[in-house]
Amino acid sequence: MKNKIALSIISLILASVMLFSLCACTAGNNAETESAETESTEVLVNEGNAKTANYESSDATPESFSAELLRLSYDGKNTLISPLSVAMALAMVAEGAEGNTAKEFSDLFGGMSADELSTYFKNYMDSLNSYSDPDLANSVWIREADYFTVKESFTDTVRRFYGADAFTRPFNNDTVNEINSWIKENTDGMIEKVIEELDPACVMVLVNTVLFEAEWSEKYDENQVRDGEFTTREGTKKKVTMMSSSEYSYLENGAATGFMKPYKGRKYAFAALLPKDGTTIDELIDSLDGEMLRETLSGVSNEKVITKMPQFEYDFGIEMGEILQKMGLRDAFDRHVADFTGMSDNADEIMLHIGRVLHKTRIELTPVGTKAGAATVVEMWATSALETKPPKEVYLDRPFVYMIVDTETNLPVFIGAVTDIGE
């Protein structure tokens, strides 16, 4: 089972993409009513929320990983995460983890070791060739610093298994711009900026990008695209562009009904879940777990379903550090216990640990198809090497001695004392 977890994570990439629809629906609708379109909007990066995790390492599955990322990221607004992007970025970091830190990474991924993850991800990336397959890219950015050294074995591994090029840079504003430009290029302009600035403590940045673009198997024609109305979570009614079609993949569970709409080639599909009457979107997302997600998607039935869904686009961004710690990845963020000795020879000396995990996504859904991009940035911070002692304070506000010194010989040319000055 555990050897299939990476495959399942990848097969669920559109499960993460489909879950944006959960945030664009309101209780009281059904599959035959006019559904919703959200206006283009950007959700600012936030620090997570006060929800507690339902994620148990002993029961970790790719479905639960995906569902829990959504549940803990959702805050009542449009939400979109890419479990594939987060998983691949963290898998690269796991290559440098040792001891209990490595165990926590393994628990997060259902028992898979870093070697098992890297082997599968390499095979998967090598297999991508269809136009509708996601485009994946990885990179590692290293600070030019005497106090921080990266093991060649680590950079060789992430290059060989993840195709990640390593760049050594001064970590100034130019580096920030270069990293953002790399992300923008590898997401075809979907994600323009993830990093605003690099913290002085940051010594390494690991980046993953995912770009998915595919046309519908059956595009919507002009007669299927009409004006519609959408009721927001707060109850406000808004005008939208609604797309109508008949599908033959019906989804249902105790809290929602839905459908799947295939993309060209039918290797991928869009899936949507609409809360049943009496269930709010918040309640649906809060109840969503790995078992429900797995049973819902595997239980699709070949029944005709009349569908309407909105045309929309939006951005979403979040700092995932708090979320991942709630899911069990704790030591990696704790400078006192994090073990990344597989990444750097002086990892313990500089207290190397994860500082931030930035995740940003964008989705565009049209009558032609879907385009979605994601970027995950993991910042590794070195604490002790950059810690400076509080500045000393010397206030000459009481009697003091002073000198004029020959700096070559350190002999005082003058020496005196001040005991009384001022009016």
Secondary structure, 3 states (H helix, E strand, C coil): CHHHHHHHHHHCHHHHHHHHHHHHCCCCCCCCCCCCCCCCCEECCCCCCCCCCCCCHHHCCHHHHHHHHHHHHCCCCCCCCCHHHHHHHHHHHHCCCCHHHHHHHHHHCCCCCHHHHHHHHHHHHHHCCCCCCCEEEEEEEEECCCCCCCCHHHHHHHHHHHCCEEEEECCCHHHHHHHHHHHHHHCCCCCCCCCCCCCCCEEEEEEEEEEEEEEECCCCCHHHEEEEEEECCCCCEEEEEEEEEEECCEEECCCEEEEEEEECCCCCEEEEEEECCCCCHHHHHHHCCHHHHHHHHHCCECCCEEEEEECEEEEEEEECHHHHHHCCCCHHHCCCCCCCCCCCCCCCCCCEEEEEEEEEEEEEECCCEEEEEEEEEEEEEECCCCCCCCCCCCCCCCCEEEEEEECCCCEEEEEEEECCCCC
